[in-house]
Amino acid sequence: MQSMMTIGLLGMGSCAGINFRVDPKSKVTEIKLPIEFDEIDHFQVPHKLRDGYVFSIPSPSLSKDVVIVGGGISGLTALKSLAGYDALLVEKEKEVGGNSRRREANGIYYPLGAIVNQGPIAPFTDFFNELNIPFEQLNGKHLVYHINGHSVADPLHEGWRELPLIAKEQESFQRLGDDLLAFADPVNGIFFPRSDNKQNIKELDRLTFKQYLAQQSYTPGVEKFMQLILSSRLGEDGNDVSAWIALYILSTLRQPVFTLPGGHGVISEKLSEYCLRQRPDSIRSNFTVIRIENKVNNKVWITGIDEYGALQTIEANCVVMAAPKVYAKYAIHGLTEDRPKLYDRFHYNAYLVAQIELNRQVTDAFETVSASHFSRFIIAPDLLKNNHSSSGLSHLTIYIPYPGKSGRISLYSEFTEKLAKTIIADLHEIMPQTRGAITSIYLHRWGHPMLSCPPGIDQLSVAAKEPFGRIAFAHSDSFGISGLYSAVWSGMEASIDAQLILEDQYV
């Protein structure tokens, strides 16, 4: 969702990943490969929980008003909103931010997981202004489409005439651009939240995108382009995705693009700084929650494992679960029995992400999409304002989705050297100017970053977000990879539910 997203790219920093150097006069040399991928998101303990391992639960040794589980933007937003309570946020990674974490290399900032683009910041203007978060319009070539050996800028506006396609296909791209512009209308179009849309727009959530396309007369080339864009945002081609979700995402291609220098990492960092100023002990990292249980005395027990393997239980008056639904399904005692089969209907897509450093700038387009390569989605984060390297170096981030459970299994079994060489070869074809410019490449993988979004996903998500006993939910994983507005919105909603629970007013 371009209008709801910022850049989310995977990080290096302390992550060794894969590194090899490229001699400008030859092919890849000095390959240095680890035995396996360097993990970004650590699931060793949650996987034990998933597989039925039984942990011993100690008695509580700490008491809090609220415990927030998950340190992404939704959890941090909830923590900020609950500043008047004795609240503690716990995060299983060594730092907060979730998919929003970022890294810096050679003066260029790139976030850790989500693709980048940002729409107008309303309705959260006050929220972002309070945090002093500076959104800026991204000018120039936001999108380039590489097809049949040619790179064409702005294919849905003036660029459709330059596409290396027959006239009928070109005209279909022009029509798509006009249709998406209509969907971008702030009154009669498609926008977030869906509940505020006109009824005919709401009805699109009853259809799959494939069913919607069957009612249209776009050419196969245009359909392929739309499915490609959706794959970059959702990790799948859109056939089984809600038509509302798909068209919402696509409609942003014809809207002005606002972005955030530094990406989502700026938001999570500023939220963390704000919360720690209010209460210095309000965030605890390296704490993986393995069980959450409503107790009979209107308390909730939250048991987790710290970085040394020690178990601890915290007693709270309320919990905000700001972690993916797939995590809540296994961690919250009694949840799946109370809501049978509900959480089984949520499915996730995985991603391979490559970070590539270059000794010079090789593109002036923010996003390049390829119609026929393994490396289909290429982002240039250094093109963001205030994000240039003073050393003249450059950076590219490449996303390769691995849909569904089978895709996740495939990603975990891939040979890293083969992947790296394939990506280098793709870059040389898509951007010939990268030949001799690449200095290093790092590969990382995300196992569960994006939720599949079938028709009716809103109703499913609403049902999944109903408080369970004294547990409120800030699930923000229903808008593809890093839906910023969804994350902020979910955190705010969950904080309201939490306050009602704490005041014994929730009905």
ABEGO torsion letter per residue (X at the ends): XAAABBBBBBBBEABAEBBBBBBAABBBBGBBBBABBBBABBAAAAAAAAAGBBBBBBBBABBBABBBBEABAAAAAAAAAAAABBBBBBBABABBGEAABBBBBGGBBBBAABBBBBBBAOAAAAAAAAAGBBBBBBBEBABBBBBGGBBBBGAABAAAAABBBBAAAAAAAAAAAAAAAAAABAAABBBOBAAABBAAAAAAAABBAAAAAAABABBAAAAAAAAAAAAAAAGBAGAABBAAAAAAAAAAAABBBBBBBGEAAAAAAAAAAAAAAABAAABBBGBBBABBBBBAAGBBBBBBBBAAGBBBBBBBABBBBABBAAAAAAABBGAAAABBGAAAABBBBBBBBBBBBBABBABABABBBBAABABABBBBAAABBGABBAAGBBBBBBBBBBBEAAAAAAAAABBAAAAAAAAAAAAAAABAAABGABABBBBBBBAAABBBBBBGAAAAAAAAABBBEABBBABAAAAEBGBAAAAAAAAAAAAAAAAAAAAGABX
